[in-house]
Amino acid sequence: MSITDTIKEQLEGNEILLYMKGSPQQPQCGFSARTVQALMACGERFAYINILDNPELRENLKAYSNWPTFPQLYIKGELVGGCDIVSELYESGELKEMVTAAAPAS
């Protein structure tokens, strides 16, 4: 399987997916930490992938998304953006709406 196929499979398999540095419990950069805080405040479960564990994924995801930095939040397979965009969406209340609408029914 190519790395592009892997990315597509990850996105198709997770309604809310955050590519980040580290984990939600131990973010490895401030931007990832802020993004995780905003997502967690929305109250829904989300998947994450630590891009530091896979340099090939890290480099290819930049090309796939045409977004040069991390974290990268995807909802329903679509790139939402990075830390600044997620923070703005959280402040406006839009992030909670997006996350709630995308969250799988429990």
C-alpha positions in Angstrom: 0.0 0.0 0.0 1.4 3.4 -0.9 1.6 6.2 1.7 -1.1 8.1 -0.1 -3.4 5.0 0.2 -2.5 4.9 3.9 -3.5 8.5 4.4 -6.8 8.0 2.5 -7.6 4.9 4.6 -6.9 6.8 7.8 -9.1 9.6 6.8 -11.9 7.3 5.6 -11.7 5.3 8.9 -12.0 8.3 11.3 -14.7 10.9 11.2 -12.5 13.3 13.3 -8.8 12.9 12.9 -6.0 15.0 14.2 -2.5 14.6 12.8 -0.3 16.0 15.5 3.1 16.0 17.2 2.8 13.7 20.2 -0.4 12.5 21.7 -3.4 14.3 23.3 -1.9 13.2 26.7 1.6 14.4 25.8 1.6 16.9 23.0 5.1 17.6 21.6 4.5 21.2 20.6 2.4 24.1 21.8 0.3 24.2 18.6 -0.7 20.6 19.0 -1.5 21.2 22.7 -3.8 24.2 21.9 -5.6 22.2 19.1 -6.1 19.2 21.4 -7.5 21.5 24.1 -10.0 23.0 21.7 -11.1 19.6 20.4 -11.4 18.1 23.9 -13.5 21.1 25.0 -16.0 20.1 22.3 -16.7 16.9 24.2 -16.5 14.3 21.5 -14.0 11.5 20.9 -11.5 12.0 18.1 -8.7 9.9 16.6 -5.1 11.1 16.4 -1.9 10.1 14.7 1.5 11.1 16.0 3.3 12.2 12.9 6.6 12.1 14.8 6.4 8.3 14.7 6.4 8.2 10.9 8.6 10.6 9.0 7.3 9.3 5.6 3.7 10.0 6.6 4.8 13.4 7.9 6.4 14.5 4.7 3.7 13.0 2.4 0.8 14.4 4.4 2.1 17.9 3.7 1.9 17.3 0.0 -1.4 15.4 0.2 -3.1 18.3 2.1 -1.1 21.1 0.5 -0.7 22.3 4.1 2.9 22.7 5.3 2.5 22.6 9.1 1.1 20.5 11.9 -1.2 19.9 13.5 -3.8 19.2 10.8 -7.4 18.5 11.7 -9.7 16.6 9.4 -13.4 16.2 9.8 -15.2 13.7 7.6 -12.1 13.5 5.4 -11.8 17.2 4.8 -8.9 19.4 6.0 -10.2 21.9 8.5 -6.8 23.5 9.1 -4.2 24.0 11.7 -4.0 25.4 15.2 -5.0 29.0 14.3 -8.0 28.0 12.3 -9.1 25.5 14.9 -8.7 28.0 17.6 -10.8 30.6 15.7 -13.5 28.0 15.0 -13.5 27.1 18.7 -13.9 30.7 19.8 -16.8 31.3 17.5 -18.6 28.0 18.5 -18.3 26.6 15.0 -15.8 23.9 15.9 -18.2 22.3 18.5 -21.0 22.3 15.8 -18.7 20.7 13.3 -17.4 18.1 15.7 -20.8 17.2 17.1 -22.2 16.8 13.6 -19.3 14.5 12.6 -19.1 12.5 15.8 -20.2 8.9 15.4 -23.4 8.1 17.3 -22.5 6.3 20.6 
